[in-house]
Amino acid sequence: MSQERIDFYRHTLGEPELRNLGAVLDGVFLTSGPRTQEFESRFADYLGVGHAIGMTSCTTAIFLALKALGIGEGDEVIVPAMSFIATANAVIHAGATPIFVDAELETANIDLDQVEAAITPRTKAIIPVHLYGHLVDMRRLRAIADRHGLAIVEDCAHAIESVRDDVKPGQLGDAACFSFYATKNITCGEGGAIATPREDLAEAVRVIRLHGMSKSAYDRYTARYRHYDMPVMGWKANMNDLQAAILLPQLDRIEAQLESRERICQRYQRAFDGLGIDYPRVVAGSRSARHLFTIWVEPELRDDVLQGMQDAAVGVAVNYRPIHLMSYYVERYGFSAGMFPNAEEIGARTITLPLYPAMTDEQVDQVVERFVAVHTGLLDRRSA
Ligand SMILES: Cc1ncc(COP(=O)(O)O)c(C=O)c1O
């Protein structure tokens, strides 16, 4: 009998987004205009951060945040070895060198105990990644950064709705970078944003996301034509009104969707606690954005479990294999296995399970049931 397929992710886009998109298409303005501005203002309000600037992706947001901070050739930027490649790639795009720090085993986030040992006279910034939606201890990281005169650029690709010690993403960092990629908690297919409490940084990012021009197309459209200047070199990374039209209605239901994902994660946790299967922990008293739910299995069984789950019609992913062991990083920087053991261990054990607001309790139970069947089968085969 064929089993119901349980997708890794399903978006929640529908009527409200279609209506909003229709309204944009009925108008004349498709690029960064009133909708983008409305999204930027509502997103900044949601985060409780002074400024938000719509971008084309989180990768570009990290890159431009580093450029706006004046970081480039000869500089070092501290990044976690356990993250998506984009975090470290953006540092290289900026012309700087990524310096990896290992993960802590409880949360999989960057180990703050190891950050200071990685700081050198060349270090200019730290990029914490709030992995899976679990916030790094930003109060402690801010104190470390301040002691050494470093900037913090938060990678918040997983962490829009997170809170820890009353701190939200973007409130203690110099800049916080968000992703609205296809599987994120709010999405427009591809997109991103920078949030910053710093007026100077917001202004710098607004200019360099649009070629370094002194006027945007919207300024030129709404006012009479005036020549623009290009005072600095910039790039092209501005969010457009079609993206903003899709994102705006999702802000209305962001809390309700988090509640659904929290319910699903609690159900997974109860099941995996009962099975003795480990997973990264949410620190007591903090609120995770619950972007991904990942479990840790025996490293020698992981790839077979991945195959087995897919054979059982369950969408799965690996978040992540450590960045320093990607071929490019090994060849360019000479990294090798054993240098960041916790990130390597997590990378060898992790399997991400389906998680999205519309998942039913029955689907969650089915994922667990199919996991148990696959995992038990592999354990039996190993001991036979
Ligand atoms: C931790 C992390 N950082 C950065 C990114 C890059 O985001 P984007 O695809 O918007 O560039 C992602 C995307 O999946 C991510 O998971």
The ligand as a Tripos MOL2 file, in Angstrom:
@<TRIPOS>MOLECULE
LIG
   16    16     1     0     0
SMALL
NO_CHARGES

@<TRIPOS>ATOM
      1 C1         21.8100   29.9080    8.1220 C.3       1 LIG1
      2 C2         21.5900   30.5030    6.7630 C.ar      1 LIG1
      3 N1         22.2910   31.5830    6.4000 N.ar      1 LIG1
      4 C3         22.1350   32.1580    5.2050 C.ar      1 LIG1
      5 C4         21.2420   31.6650    4.2780 C.ar      1 LIG1
      6 C5         21.1390   32.2920    2.9430 C.3       1 LIG1
      7 O1         19.8740   32.8140    2.6870 O.3       1 LIG1
      8 P1         19.4750   33.2570    1.2150 P.3       1 LIG1
      9 O2         19.1080   32.0230    0.4620 O.co2     1 LIG1
     10 O3         18.2970   34.1800    1.4170 O.co2     1 LIG1
     11 O4         20.6390   33.9640    0.6260 O.co2     1 LIG1
     12 C6         20.4790   30.5390    4.5980 C.ar      1 LIG1
     13 C7         19.5230   30.0000    3.6120 C.2       1 LIG1
     14 O5         19.0330   28.9390    3.5960 O.2       1 LIG1
     15 C8         20.6520   29.9290    5.8730 C.ar      1 LIG1
     16 O6         19.9480   28.8460    6.2220 O.3       1 LIG1
@<TRIPOS>BOND
     1     1     2 1
     2     2     3 ar
     3     2    15 ar
     4     3     4 ar
     5     4     5 ar
     6     5     6 1
     7     5    12 ar
     8     6     7 1
     9     7     8 1
    10     8     9 2
    11     8    10 1
    12     8    11 1
    13    12    13 1
    14    12    15 ar
    15    13    14 2
    16    15    16 1
@<TRIPOS>SUBSTRUCTURE
     1 LIG1         1 GROUP 0 **** ****
